Amino acid sequence: MAHNGKLKGKVAIITASTDGIGFAIAERLAADGASVVVSSRKESNVTKAVEKLKASGYSVSGVVCHVSKASDRERLIKEAHEKFGGIDILVSNAAVNPAVGPVLESPEDIWDKIFEVNVKAAYLLSKEVLPYLRKRHGGSIVYVSSIAGFDPLGLLGVYSVSKTALLGLTKAAAKDLAPENIRVNCIAPGVVITKFSAGVSTSHCSFGIKTIGCYESLLALPKEISGVVSFLVSDDASYITGETIVASGGMTSRL
Ligand SMILES: NC(=O)c1ccc[n+]([C@@H]2O[C@H](COP(=O)([O-])OP(=O)(O)OC[C@H]3O[C@@H](n4cnc5c(N)ncnc54)[C@H](OP(=O)(O)O)[C@@H]3O)[C@@H](O)[C@H]2O)c1
């Protein structure tokens, strides 16, 4: 990937970035000149991702960070600060979907787990990163939502509700932070070919509701999402805040 330098001098932390969409985002921001800190739960995944990005000559570091662990989030922020001298960009990408089923039949612990990782950790990490963005007199936060946040997918009710919550978090935080030159935006991907979507499509198949076949013509590669994130965190989007860009190949995006 050739550097175009539009993010030169910026430091980005990206959660859940050792695979799938998060890795593609890390790779693209690095290719565009940012120093990136990749992270996820498993050390071996972090090591592999860092090695891969370093082999391309990018400025990269990595740490283990399970987004719902406070000490891990602290370590992630510290890594960016110590290795690269500050933070300009946060991409909050981590999400889980531990179970499928009708939304109101979801066990409470599943609801709690999904909201803890997909929504609460995004809020907490943003809050914890804020002092660093303020030190730079501006910055950019991007949440990774989903097309399911607009139009709930089959039996992914609770996950879909958590993704709708991110649309609200984007709007609310953007209004608060606009006077400080901190922009908050969101991206809502359609169905992207990753391990996560493979798991989801398998679950759907077993419930006989929807299969990946429904989406075959709409499938995206992770790099079709990462370019949009790179735009959102760049100066090309300097007047854009509080927005969600839907990249879904035409899937319905009305709330
Ligand atoms: N794929 C799609 O079709 C699709 C569509 C719309 C939205 N999205 C959203 O895009 C984001 C990324 O999904 P993906 O499809 O790229 O997933 P993926 O390919 O399965 O990648 C998951 C990544 O997340 C890490 N991870 C998982 N749980 C974590 C946690 N609690 N804390 C930190 N890292 C964690 C994994 O590494 P470890 O195992 O090492 O932790 C891995 O690096 C999610 O927010 C998802 O909801 C995906």
The ligand as an SDF file (V2000), in Angstrom:
LIG
                    3D

 48 52  0  0  0  0  0  0  0  0999 V2000
  -17.9320   -8.3410    9.4860 N   0  0  0  0  0  0  0  0  0  0  0  0
  -19.0780   -7.7240    9.2570 C   0  0  0  0  0  0  0  0  0  0  0  0
  -19.8730   -8.1060    8.3750 O   0  0  0  0  0  0  0  0  0  0  0  0
  -19.4500   -6.5050   10.0480 C   0  0  0  0  0  0  0  0  0  0  0  0
  -20.5270   -5.7440    9.6150 C   0  0  0  0  0  0  0  0  0  0  0  0
  -20.8780   -4.5990   10.3080 C   0  0  0  0  0  0  0  0  0  0  0  0
  -20.1510   -4.2250   11.4180 C   0  0  0  0  0  0  0  0  0  0  0  0
  -19.1160   -4.9810   11.8360 N   0  0  0  0  0  0  0  0  0  0  0  0
  -18.3850   -4.5340   13.0080 C   0  0  0  0  0  0  0  0  0  0  0  0
  -17.0190   -4.3910   12.6720 O   0  0  0  0  0  0  0  0  0  0  0  0
  -16.2220   -4.5890   13.8370 C   0  0  0  0  0  0  0  0  0  0  0  0
  -15.1370   -5.5940   13.5470 C   0  0  0  0  0  0  0  0  0  0  0  0
  -15.7270   -6.8140   13.1360 O   0  0  0  0  0  0  0  0  0  0  0  0
  -14.9280   -7.8630   12.2360 P   0  0  0  0  0  0  0  0  0  0  0  0
  -15.9420   -8.5000   11.3680 O   0  0  0  0  0  0  0  0  0  0  0  0
  -13.7490   -7.2430   11.6370 O   0  0  0  0  0  0  0  0  0  0  0  0
  -14.4660   -8.9260   13.3450 O   0  0  0  0  0  0  0  0  0  0  0  0
  -13.3300  -10.0680   13.2790 P   0  0  0  0  0  0  0  0  0  0  0  0
  -12.7880  -10.2390   11.9220 O   0  0  0  0  0  0  0  0  0  0  0  0
  -13.9290  -11.2520   13.9290 O   0  0  0  0  0  0  0  0  0  0  0  0
  -12.1400   -9.4650   14.1640 O   0  0  0  0  0  0  0  0  0  0  0  0
  -12.2990   -9.4130   15.4810 C   0  0  0  0  0  0  0  0  0  0  0  0
  -11.0870   -8.7040   16.0930 C   0  0  0  0  0  0  0  0  0  0  0  0
  -11.5190   -8.2670   17.3430 O   0  0  0  0  0  0  0  0  0  0  0  0
  -10.6410   -8.7280   18.3690 C   0  0  0  0  0  0  0  0  0  0  0  0
  -11.5000   -8.7790   19.5620 N   0  0  0  0  0  0  0  0  0  0  0  0
  -12.5970   -9.5280   19.7650 C   0  0  0  0  0  0  0  0  0  0  0  0
  -13.1480   -9.2300   20.9620 N   0  0  0  0  0  0  0  0  0  0  0  0
  -12.3960   -8.2500   21.5190 C   0  0  0  0  0  0  0  0  0  0  0  0
  -12.4440   -7.5290   22.7290 C   0  0  0  0  0  0  0  0  0  0  0  0
  -13.3840   -7.7630   23.6500 N   0  0  0  0  0  0  0  0  0  0  0  0
  -11.5110   -6.5750   22.9560 N   0  0  0  0  0  0  0  0  0  0  0  0
  -10.5450   -6.3360   22.0450 C   0  0  0  0  0  0  0  0  0  0  0  0
  -10.4390   -6.9920   20.8860 N   0  0  0  0  0  0  0  0  0  0  0  0
  -11.3470   -7.9500   20.6200 C   0  0  0  0  0  0  0  0  0  0  0  0
  -10.0660  -10.0260   17.7930 C   0  0  0  0  0  0  0  0  0  0  0  0
   -8.8160  -10.3990   18.2920 O   0  0  0  0  0  0  0  0  0  0  0  0
   -8.6300  -11.2650   19.6550 P   0  0  0  0  0  0  0  0  0  0  0  0
   -9.3340  -12.5510   19.4520 O   0  0  0  0  0  0  0  0  0  0  0  0
   -7.1440  -11.3940   19.7940 O   0  0  0  0  0  0  0  0  0  0  0  0
   -9.2320  -10.4160   20.7270 O   0  0  0  0  0  0  0  0  0  0  0  0
   -9.8960   -9.6040   16.3240 C   0  0  0  0  0  0  0  0  0  0  0  0
   -8.7240   -8.8410   16.1610 O   0  0  0  0  0  0  0  0  0  0  0  0
  -17.2070   -4.9890   14.9390 C   0  0  0  0  0  0  0  0  0  0  0  0
  -17.5640   -3.8260   15.6530 O   0  0  0  0  0  0  0  0  0  0  0  0
  -18.4110   -5.4970   14.1690 C   0  0  0  0  0  0  0  0  0  0  0  0
  -19.6030   -5.3640   14.9060 O   0  0  0  0  0  0  0  0  0  0  0  0
  -18.7340   -6.1110   11.1770 C   0  0  0  0  0  0  0  0  0  0  0  0
  1  2  1  0
  2  3  2  0
  2  4  1  0
  4  5  1  0
  4 48  2  0
  5  6  2  0
  6  7  1  0
  7  8  2  0
  8  9  1  0
  8 48  1  0
  9 10  1  0
  9 46  1  0
 10 11  1  0
 11 12  1  0
 11 44  1  0
 12 13  1  0
 13 14  1  0
 14 15  2  0
 14 16  1  0
 14 17  1  0
 17 18  1  0
 18 19  2  0
 18 20  1  0
 18 21  1  0
 21 22  1  0
 22 23  1  0
 23 24  1  0
 23 42  1  0
 24 25  1  0
 25 26  1  0
 25 36  1  0
 26 27  1  0
 26 35  1  0
 27 28  2  0
 28 29  1  0
 29 30  1  0
 29 35  2  0
 30 31  1  0
 30 32  2  0
 32 33  1  0
 33 34  2  0
 34 35  1  0
 36 37  1  0
 36 42  1  0
 37 38  1  0
 38 39  2  0
 38 40  1  0
 38 41  1  0
 42 43  1  0
 44 45  1  0
 44 46  1  0
 46 47  1  0
M  CHG  2   8   1  16  -1
M  END
$$$$
